[in-house]
Amino acid sequence: MKKNKKQIYSEQLVEDETFTLQRSRGNGILKRQIWRDVNGTVTRYSLTYINHYLFTGDNGRVLGYDNAHGFHHKHHLGKMEAVNFISFTDIEERFQKEFEVIHEQARKK
């Protein structure tokens, strides 16, 4: 007797956060969306900083990292480039560092 060991891998949106930054603190919106599979592995992600005062193109997305379209990439002021994926933690750290630099510049304007 043969057993069918078909595993179904589903993913679930486990984090969906939006933070609004006050104008006095640089303005903009931070969005964070993370999907994980049944094993807890990050399967999809989107980290985004939107600020229409800094950039009007790309729906105001100043900075973003995601793995849509089948590859890991970065958005910055309307330009998209592939990034080397080491881990999701690494991507989060890159996003945070770049956001802090951009956000500090925005606060000074």
Protein Blocks (a to p, Z undefined) as FASTA:
>chain_A
ZZdfbdcdddddfbdcdddddfknopaaddddddddfkopafbdcdddddfklomggnhp
abdcdfehhiacddeehiacddddfbfklmmmmmmmmmmmmmmmmmmZZ
